[in-house]
Amino acid sequence: MSSRDRPAELPAPEEELWRRAMQNPDFKQYMQPLQHLTQKGQRTFIMYLMMTHPWNSTALFERAEETFKKIKIPSTRVQELMLIPTSSIGSARSTISRM
């Protein structure tokens, strides 16, 4: 859509998303987001999509959970071995405090 004429009719699923976005008080509060919605994506289509297509869909959460299950976190013993000994930290603090 690149025309600045009257916005075209949207397909039924898109129309429902548009109606829900138009009822959002946060979008109605400011003139510019409201203009993006009333133009139905004729201009700044990306902004229109961000307001009409919710990002927190159930499928998105399910896919994220599956991804999180694939993450392998090393054991705490490996993390302990990587830490700086506390005696080094103490001596560094005392050196700094003497300056």
C-alpha positions in Angstrom: 0.0 0.0 0.0 1.5 3.3 -1.0 -1.5 5.4 -2.0 -2.7 8.3 0.1 -6.3 7.9 -0.9 -9.0 6.4 1.3 -7.6 3.2 3.0 -8.7 0.0 1.3 -10.7 -2.7 3.1 -8.7 -5.1 5.0 -9.1 -8.9 5.1 -11.2 -10.1 8.0 -8.3 -11.2 10.3 -6.5 -7.9 9.6 -9.7 -5.9 10.2 -10.1 -7.5 13.6 -6.5 -6.7 14.6 -7.0 -3.1 13.3 -10.3 -2.7 15.4 -8.6 -3.9 18.5 -5.7 -1.5 18.0 -8.1 1.4 17.4 -9.7 0.6 20.8 -6.4 0.8 22.6 -6.4 4.0 24.7 -2.6 4.2 24.5 -2.7 4.6 20.7 -5.6 7.0 20.9 -3.8 9.3 23.3 -1.2 10.5 20.8 -2.1 11.9 17.3 0.8 10.3 15.4 0.1 6.7 16.3 -3.6 7.3 15.7 -2.8 8.6 12.2 -0.7 5.5 11.5 -3.7 3.3 12.4 -6.4 5.3 10.6 -4.3 5.2 7.4 -4.2 1.3 7.7 -0.6 1.0 6.7 -0.6 3.3 3.7 2.3 5.2 5.1 4.8 3.9 7.6 3.7 0.3 7.2 6.2 -1.0 9.7 4.7 1.2 12.5 1.2 0.0 11.5 2.3 -3.6 11.8 3.9 -3.0 15.2 0.6 -1.6 16.5 -1.8 -4.1 15.0 0.1 -7.4 15.3 0.7 -8.4 18.9 4.2 -9.5 19.7 3.2 -11.7 22.7 1.4 -14.4 20.9 1.1 -17.9 22.5 3.1 -19.4 19.7 5.9 -17.0 20.3 6.0 -17.9 24.0 6.0 -21.6 23.2 8.8 -21.3 20.7 10.8 -19.2 23.2 10.3 -21.9 25.9 11.6 -24.6 23.5 14.6 -22.5 22.7 15.3 -22.0 26.4 15.2 -25.7 27.0 18.1 -26.1 24.5 20.4 -23.8 26.4 23.0 -25.6 28.4 24.3 -23.8 31.4 27.7 -25.1 32.7 27.8 -26.5 36.2 28.5 -24.2 39.2 31.9 -25.9 39.8 33.1 -24.6 36.4 31.9 -21.1 37.4 33.6 -21.3 40.7 36.9 -22.2 39.1 36.6 -19.2 36.8 36.1 -16.7 39.7 38.9 -14.5 41.0 40.0 -15.7 44.4 38.6 -13.6 47.2 42.0 -12.9 48.7 43.0 -11.0 45.5 39.9 -8.9 45.7 40.6 -8.1 49.4 44.1 -7.0 48.7 43.0 -4.9 45.7 40.5 -3.1 47.9 43.0 -2.4 50.6 45.4 -1.0 48.1 42.8 1.3 46.6 41.6 2.5 50.0 45.2 3.4 50.9 45.5 5.7 47.9 
